[in-house]
Amino acid sequence: MNDQSIAIAHGNYLERGGAETLSDELARTFDAPLYYGFGSDEHVSDDVDARSLYEDSPFSAVKRSVFLRDLYYAWNAQRIPELTDYDVVVLSKNELSWYVPEDEQVVVHYTHSTPRIPYDLFQQRANSVFSRLYAFVARTMFLPNTKFPDKFVANSELVARRLRRYWGVPDEKIEVVYPPVDVDQYERRETKDYYLTYSRLIPEKRIDAIVRAFEGLDAKLVVGGAGDERENLERLAPDNVEFVGYMSEEEKIRRLGEAKAVVFNAMNEDFGIIPIEAFASGTPVLGVEEGYTKYQILDGENGLVHDPDAASVRESIEAFEREGVAWDADEIAAFAEQFGAERFREEMRAVVEEAVADADLSPHEETDTQKTSPASE
């Protein structure tokens, strides 16, 4: 694969999250440039060669609307001249998957999930005429894209199932490679007397149920993160809940190491980086029993599971106060090693090498059996 030129192509860099961290790591893994749609270099790591595709477009104002932005990608991402000179393109996320590759160009699509509202969250979220129409159009328009990649990489077994179910991708075209977590940067610390939850403060993370669960409890909750929901959450919060806003990496590492447990309640997560960061810190997770979260948590060992409502979250906290969990901090941290960044690099290199080999159309020498078989005479 050394003689193959490779580019990474990511959707939006409008914020810094798990998908953006992963795309940065793809660029490092292959020492490749990273092309992205709308966004800003300020959300890309300094050591990555990032190149914006659309920021100077006269239509860049469409990025403010999810619907218009998706339509823009559906039309403009079909043709990306910047990518045509590369032998291999590794796509991350779905926005640039409209790209129509060159005849012998190899495409590997790292899929964080199939689109959520059109598929796995349709029953919960498509509750208006507009959202149902959007979901229908998205399902209809997206299916042709699923024929282009040579390989799909799912970030979890759950997403691999979505690829099979919703897009009809055959098993032989799917590999599972967990997202990279820099597990070595996290550390165990002396436990302080508080629970921690953190994320973007948006409805899908269901922080409101966690906040309500602490009403009347003899326990403290620290809420980290920023987002549109913060004002509403602060109105709901009892006195034993503290909001600390956006946490720097240093503060996050410190709090993860010293919290009694992390409480996690996100809706139907496709993978979920936060539980792994907690485990790498030796900290148990009280997590919702749905999505991929329920497979990360071994109930009673490295954490406890609950339903998404406040009453069930409260029961989980009370059970943890009484009994804790079976594993100690070292055992919990050891569990997180399987999600490390070096494993991600090795497995992604192997996937791309396999995709390149499978796409090789050069003639192969005949074997002795072929030379002497009746079919060859």
Summary of the structure (lengths in Angstrom):
residues: 377
radius of gyration: 22.7
end to end distance: 35.8
largest distance: 86.8
contacts: 1212
relative contact order: 0.11
helix: 44%
strand: 15%
